Amino acid sequence: MPRLIFFCGHAGTGKTTLAKRALPALHRATGESFCLLDKDTLYGDYSSAVMGVLTGDPNDRDSPPYLQHLREPEYAGLMKTARENLALGVNCIVVGPLSREVRAHKLTDRAWLGVGDEVQVRIVWVHLREDEARQRIAARGNPNDAWKLAHWDDYRTRLFMPSAQDHPELLLLDNSEPAERVFETLMTALGG
């Protein structure tokens, strides 16, 4: 049964770091192959080129033009790549904010995902307090975060924290806990 594991959450929460740490641990625990599909790795250079043409800012990943023209095609391509790997029997770890999709429960909609019942789907929502996430974003110095930081009041209107009651499909992972405790909780929940 191939696995499709999502690491979702807002910027600066540590979802990519956790996914990269989980992949080899899952491989060791299960003996199965996994591929990492990070939205920023797959589409970062392409989106930089397009946003440079559209807005003159190749690092823009949050403005209205980005959200209008590139967000949906990036996620569509990400999911197509995951489906191709799953069809070949390769487990996939998909990393991206996916906040709209989580809010709308799309990651449990097998028709939207384009996967059958044979695929085991797990969704990890990584979260932090807003102030801590903002500090991490500023500290990492990624030029793609410049719009977020310069327009924080606009950006923060898109932030939300799903509740366990409304989103029982999610493993809610508070990444402000001690790192080893967070990782142990994650691996136990993922069966690794």
GUTITI-818327 format. One record per residue (C-alpha): residue number from 1; residue in one letter; x, y, z. Coordinates in Angstrom, 3 decimals. Example, Ala and Ser with C-alpha at 12.3 -4.5 7.8 and 13.67 -1.06 7.14 Angstrom:
GUTITI-818327
<r num="1" residuo="a" X="12.300" Y="-4.500" Z="7.800"/>
<r num="2" residuo="s" X="13.670" Y="-1.060" Z="7.140"/>
***
This chain:
GUTITI-818327
<r num="1" residuo="m" X="0.000" Y="0.000" Z="0.000"/>
<r num="2" residuo="p" X="1.799" Y="3.182" Z="-1.143"/>
<r num="3" residuo="r" X="1.880" Y="6.070" Z="1.293"/>
<r num="4" residuo="l" X="1.153" Y="9.710" Z="0.572"/>
<r num="5" residuo="i" X="2.271" Y="11.856" Z="3.489"/>
<r num="6" residuo="f" X="1.677" Y="15.602" Z="3.493"/>
<r num="7" residuo="f" X="3.672" Y="18.045" Z="5.595"/>
<r num="8" residuo="c" X="1.582" Y="21.205" Z="5.602"/>
<r num="9" residuo="g" X="1.625" Y="24.450" Z="7.526"/>
<r num="10" residuo="h" X="2.373" Y="28.110" Z="7.197"/>
<r num="11" residuo="a" X="5.797" Y="29.532" Z="6.412"/>
<r num="12" residuo="g" X="8.466" Y="29.241" Z="9.079"/>
<r num="13" residuo="t" X="6.847" Y="26.387" Z="11.001"/>
<r num="14" residuo="g" X="9.556" Y="23.828" Z="10.157"/>
<r num="15" residuo="k" X="7.579" Y="21.492" Z="7.909"/>
<r num="16" residuo="t" X="10.411" Y="20.996" Z="5.398"/>
<r num="17" residuo="t" X="12.980" Y="20.335" Z="8.122"/>
<r num="18" residuo="l" X="10.701" Y="17.752" Z="9.738"/>
<r num="19" residuo="a" X="9.917" Y="16.078" Z="6.407"/>
<r num="20" residuo="k" X="13.617" Y="15.805" Z="5.546"/>
<r num="21" residuo="r" X="14.331" Y="14.283" Z="8.938"/>
<r num="22" residuo="a" X="11.355" Y="11.897" Z="8.724"/>
<r num="23" residuo="l" X="12.163" Y="10.472" Z="5.288"/>
<r num="24" residuo="p" X="15.325" Y="8.507" Z="6.181"/>
<r num="25" residuo="a" X="13.804" Y="7.440" Z="9.506"/>
<r num="26" residuo="l" X="10.716" Y="6.079" Z="7.720"/>
<r num="27" residuo="h" X="12.933" Y="4.326" Z="5.189"/>
<r num="28" residuo="r" X="14.936" Y="2.662" Z="7.967"/>
<r num="29" residuo="a" X="11.811" Y="1.697" Z="9.922"/>
<r num="30" residuo="t" X="9.827" Y="0.302" Z="6.991"/>
<r num="31" residuo="g" X="12.438" Y="-0.697" Z="4.408"/>
<r num="32" residuo="e" X="10.322" Y="1.150" Z="1.843"/>
<r num="33" residuo="s" X="11.405" Y="3.812" Z="-0.667"/>
<r num="34" residuo="f" X="10.187" Y="7.376" Z="-0.241"/>
<r num="35" residuo="c" X="10.592" Y="10.444" Z="-2.403"/>
<r num="36" residuo="l" X="10.451" Y="14.015" Z="-1.157"/>
<r num="37" residuo="l" X="8.384" Y="16.422" Z="-3.238"/>
<r num="38" residuo="d" X="8.869" Y="19.935" Z="-1.890"/>
<r num="39" residuo="k" X="6.873" Y="22.606" Z="-3.711"/>
<r num="40" residuo="d" X="9.647" Y="25.168" Z="-3.348"/>
<r num="41" residuo="t" X="12.286" Y="22.809" Z="-4.732"/>
<r num="42" residuo="l" X="10.143" Y="21.687" Z="-7.664"/>
<r num="43" residuo="y" X="8.814" Y="25.112" Z="-8.671"/>
<r num="44" residuo="g" X="11.068" Y="27.709" Z="-7.055"/>
<r num="45" residuo="d" X="13.238" Y="28.532" Z="-10.059"/>
<r num="46" residuo="y" X="10.314" Y="28.421" Z="-12.476"/>
<r num="47" residuo="s" X="8.200" Y="30.682" Z="-10.282"/>
<r num="48" residuo="s" X="11.109" Y="33.095" Z="-9.898"/>
<r num="49" residuo="a" X="11.345" Y="33.447" Z="-13.658"/>
<r num="50" residuo="v" X="7.603" Y="33.952" Z="-14.085"/>
<r num="51" residuo="m" X="7.260" Y="36.408" Z="-11.193"/>
<r num="52" residuo="g" X="10.237" Y="38.352" Z="-12.508"/>
<r num="53" residuo="v" X="8.305" Y="38.852" Z="-15.749"/>
<r num="54" residuo="l" X="4.902" Y="39.470" Z="-14.100"/>
<r num="55" residuo="t" X="5.905" Y="41.782" Z="-11.265"/>
<r num="56" residuo="g" X="9.600" Y="42.527" Z="-11.688"/>
<r num="57" residuo="d" X="10.247" Y="40.711" Z="-8.382"/>
<r num="58" residuo="p" X="11.542" Y="37.156" Z="-8.876"/>
<r num="59" residuo="n" X="11.301" Y="36.486" Z="-5.126"/>
<r num="60" residuo="d" X="7.588" Y="37.253" Z="-4.846"/>
<r num="61" residuo="r" X="5.667" Y="34.208" Z="-3.568"/>
<r num="62" residuo="d" X="2.767" Y="35.811" Z="-1.741"/>
<r num="63" residuo="s" X="1.414" Y="38.805" Z="-3.616"/>
<r num="64" residuo="p" X="-1.978" Y="38.784" Z="-5.355"/>
<r num="65" residuo="p" X="-0.393" Y="38.171" Z="-8.820"/>
<r num="66" residuo="y" X="1.401" Y="35.072" Z="-7.512"/>
<r num="67" residuo="l" X="-1.738" Y="33.772" Z="-5.826"/>
<r num="68" residuo="q" X="-3.802" Y="34.452" Z="-8.951"/>
<r num="69" residuo="h" X="-1.450" Y="33.031" Z="-11.595"/>
<r num="70" residuo="l" X="0.963" Y="30.498" Z="-10.094"/>
<r num="71" residuo="r" X="-0.353" Y="28.967" Z="-6.881"/>
<r num="72" residuo="e" X="-2.860" Y="26.572" Z="-8.450"/>
<r num="73" residuo="p" X="-0.576" Y="25.357" Z="-11.289"/>
<r num="74" residuo="e" X="2.215" Y="24.708" Z="-8.788"/>
<r num="75" residuo="y" X="-0.027" Y="22.546" Z="-6.620"/>
<r num="76" residuo="a" X="-1.513" Y="20.771" Z="-9.639"/>
<r num="77" residuo="g" X="1.984" Y="19.868" Z="-10.843"/>
<r num="78" residuo="l" X="3.007" Y="18.797" Z="-7.353"/>
<r num="79" residuo="m" X="0.059" Y="16.416" Z="-7.138"/>
<r num="80" residuo="k" X="0.645" Y="15.043" Z="-10.657"/>
<r num="81" residuo="t" X="4.243" Y="14.275" Z="-9.723"/>
<r num="82" residuo="a" X="3.087" Y="12.550" Z="-6.522"/>
<r num="83" residuo="r" X="0.529" Y="10.457" Z="-8.449"/>
<r num="84" residuo="e" X="3.174" Y="9.328" Z="-10.956"/>
<r num="85" residuo="n" X="5.460" Y="8.167" Z="-8.149"/>
<r num="86" residuo="l" X="2.633" Y="6.464" Z="-6.250"/>
<r num="87" residuo="a" X="1.622" Y="4.594" Z="-9.419"/>
<r num="88" residuo="l" X="5.191" Y="3.261" Z="-9.565"/>
<r num="89" residuo="g" X="4.949" Y="2.073" Z="-5.958"/>
<r num="90" residuo="v" X="7.079" Y="4.871" Z="-4.521"/>
<r num="91" residuo="n" X="5.851" Y="6.436" Z="-1.287"/>
<r num="92" residuo="c" X="5.666" Y="10.237" Z="-1.413"/>
<r num="93" residuo="i" X="6.262" Y="12.912" Z="1.164"/>
<r num="94" residuo="v" X="4.737" Y="16.143" Z="-0.140"/>
<r num="95" residuo="v" X="5.774" Y="19.447" Z="1.449"/>
<r num="96" residuo="g" X="3.925" Y="22.715" Z="0.951"/>
<r num="97" residuo="p" X="1.690" Y="25.089" Z="2.868"/>
<r num="98" residuo="l" X="-1.503" Y="23.668" Z="1.293"/>
<r num="99" residuo="s" X="-3.506" Y="25.830" Z="3.699"/>
<r num="100" residuo="r" X="-6.508" Y="26.341" Z="1.398"/>
<r num="101" residuo="e" X="-6.622" Y="22.640" Z="0.682"/>
<r num="102" residuo="v" X="-6.413" Y="21.721" Z="4.366"/>
<r num="103" residuo="r" X="-9.120" Y="24.226" Z="5.248"/>
<r num="104" residuo="a" X="-11.406" Y="22.728" Z="2.577"/>
<r num="105" residuo="h" X="-10.577" Y="19.100" Z="3.569"/>
<r num="106" residuo="k" X="-9.320" Y="18.429" Z="0.023"/>
<r num="107" residuo="l" X="-6.397" Y="16.298" Z="1.179"/>
<r num="108" residuo="t" X="-8.845" Y="13.596" Z="2.270"/>
<r num="109" residuo="d" X="-10.867" Y="13.852" Z="-0.951"/>
<r num="110" residuo="r" X="-9.517" Y="10.972" Z="-3.021"/>
<r num="111" residuo="a" X="-11.178" Y="12.312" Z="-6.167"/>
<r num="112" residuo="w" X="-9.380" Y="15.652" Z="-5.737"/>
<r num="113" residuo="l" X="-6.122" Y="13.875" Z="-4.922"/>
<r num="114" residuo="g" X="-6.585" Y="11.498" Z="-7.847"/>
<r num="115" residuo="v" X="-5.664" Y="8.421" Z="-5.794"/>
<r num="116" residuo="g" X="-7.506" Y="5.221" Z="-5.017"/>
<r num="117" residuo="d" X="-8.217" Y="3.465" Z="-1.753"/>
<r num="118" residuo="e" X="-4.939" Y="1.555" Z="-2.051"/>
<r num="119" residuo="v" X="-3.010" Y="4.735" Z="-1.154"/>
<r num="120" residuo="q" X="-2.598" Y="5.436" Z="2.550"/>
<r num="121" residuo="v" X="-2.934" Y="9.204" Z="3.096"/>
<r num="122" residuo="r" X="-1.562" Y="10.947" Z="6.179"/>
<r num="123" residuo="i" X="-1.597" Y="14.702" Z="6.754"/>
<r num="124" residuo="v" X="0.720" Y="16.449" Z="9.181"/>
<r num="125" residuo="w" X="-0.074" Y="20.068" Z="10.034"/>
<r num="126" residuo="v" X="3.026" Y="21.708" Z="11.522"/>
<r num="127" residuo="h" X="2.346" Y="24.856" Z="13.523"/>
<r num="128" residuo="l" X="3.963" Y="27.476" Z="15.737"/>
<r num="129" residuo="r" X="2.848" Y="30.658" Z="17.392"/>
<r num="130" residuo="e" X="2.704" Y="33.473" Z="14.835"/>
<r num="131" residuo="d" X="5.443" Y="35.526" Z="16.481"/>
<r num="132" residuo="e" X="7.827" Y="32.550" Z="16.580"/>
<r num="133" residuo="a" X="7.140" Y="31.685" Z="12.929"/>
<r num="134" residuo="r" X="7.757" Y="35.305" Z="11.937"/>
<r num="135" residuo="q" X="11.078" Y="35.306" Z="13.823"/>
<r num="136" residuo="r" X="12.130" Y="32.102" Z="12.044"/>
<r num="137" residuo="i" X="11.146" Y="33.544" Z="8.663"/>
<r num="138" residuo="a" X="13.185" Y="36.693" Z="9.313"/>
<r num="139" residuo="a" X="16.161" Y="34.690" Z="10.613"/>
<r num="140" residuo="r" X="16.387" Y="32.354" Z="7.629"/>
<r num="141" residuo="g" X="16.886" Y="35.311" Z="5.282"/>
<r num="142" residuo="n" X="15.188" Y="33.721" Z="2.268"/>
<r num="143" residuo="p" X="14.485" Y="36.421" Z="-0.360"/>
<r num="144" residuo="n" X="11.191" Y="34.648" Z="-1.171"/>
<r num="145" residuo="d" X="9.920" Y="35.744" Z="2.248"/>
<r num="146" residuo="a" X="10.443" Y="39.478" Z="1.623"/>
<r num="147" residuo="w" X="6.840" Y="40.119" Z="0.573"/>
<r num="148" residuo="k" X="5.488" Y="38.291" Z="3.639"/>
<r num="149" residuo="l" X="7.664" Y="40.294" Z="5.997"/>
<r num="150" residuo="a" X="6.999" Y="43.632" Z="4.275"/>
<r num="151" residuo="h" X="3.234" Y="43.007" Z="4.165"/>
<r num="152" residuo="w" X="2.809" Y="40.987" Z="7.348"/>
<r num="153" residuo="d" X="-0.609" Y="42.443" Z="8.178"/>
<r num="154" residuo="d" X="-1.909" Y="41.312" Z="4.774"/>
<r num="155" residuo="y" X="-0.122" Y="37.964" Z="4.902"/>
<r num="156" residuo="r" X="-1.355" Y="37.116" Z="8.392"/>
<r num="157" residuo="t" X="-4.990" Y="37.336" Z="7.255"/>
<r num="158" residuo="r" X="-4.368" Y="33.998" Z="5.481"/>
<r num="159" residuo="l" X="-2.989" Y="32.297" Z="8.599"/>
<r num="160" residuo="f" X="-5.233" Y="29.883" Z="10.437"/>
<r num="161" residuo="m" X="-4.946" Y="27.074" Z="12.925"/>
<r num="162" residuo="p" X="-7.149" Y="24.075" Z="12.196"/>
<r num="163" residuo="s" X="-8.831" Y="22.566" Z="15.218"/>
<r num="164" residuo="a" X="-8.689" Y="18.861" Z="16.012"/>
<r num="165" residuo="q" X="-12.483" Y="18.826" Z="16.185"/>
<r num="166" residuo="d" X="-13.010" Y="20.344" Z="12.718"/>
<r num="167" residuo="h" X="-10.015" Y="18.576" Z="11.130"/>
<r num="168" residuo="p" X="-9.759" Y="15.090" Z="12.672"/>
<r num="169" residuo="e" X="-7.792" Y="13.933" Z="9.615"/>
<r num="170" residuo="l" X="-4.782" Y="16.020" Z="10.650"/>
<r num="171" residuo="l" X="-1.871" Y="15.148" Z="12.875"/>
<r num="172" residuo="l" X="-1.465" Y="18.542" Z="14.562"/>
<r num="173" residuo="l" X="2.206" Y="18.936" Z="15.427"/>
<r num="174" residuo="d" X="3.272" Y="21.843" Z="17.647"/>
<r num="175" residuo="n" X="6.847" Y="22.516" Z="16.537"/>
<r num="176" residuo="s" X="7.562" Y="24.754" Z="19.519"/>
<r num="177" residuo="e" X="7.876" Y="21.645" Z="21.703"/>
<r num="178" residuo="p" X="11.371" Y="20.194" Z="22.279"/>
<r num="179" residuo="a" X="12.694" Y="18.847" Z="18.955"/>
<r num="180" residuo="e" X="13.113" Y="15.235" Z="20.080"/>
<r num="181" residuo="r" X="9.606" Y="15.098" Z="21.538"/>
<r num="182" residuo="v" X="8.137" Y="16.530" Z="18.322"/>
<r num="183" residuo="f" X="10.025" Y="14.006" Z="16.226"/>
<r num="184" residuo="e" X="9.046" Y="11.052" Z="18.434"/>
<r num="185" residuo="t" X="5.381" Y="12.083" Z="18.238"/>
<r num="186" residuo="l" X="5.658" Y="12.385" Z="14.472"/>
<r num="187" residuo="m" X="7.341" Y="9.015" Z="13.946"/>
<r num="188" residuo="t" X="4.887" Y="7.220" Z="16.224"/>
<r num="189" residuo="a" X="1.941" Y="8.705" Z="14.342"/>
<r num="190" residuo="l" X="3.444" Y="7.807" Z="10.956"/>
<r num="191" residuo="g" X="4.297" Y="4.266" Z="12.006"/>
<r num="192" residuo="g" X="8.037" Y="4.685" Z="11.747"/>
***
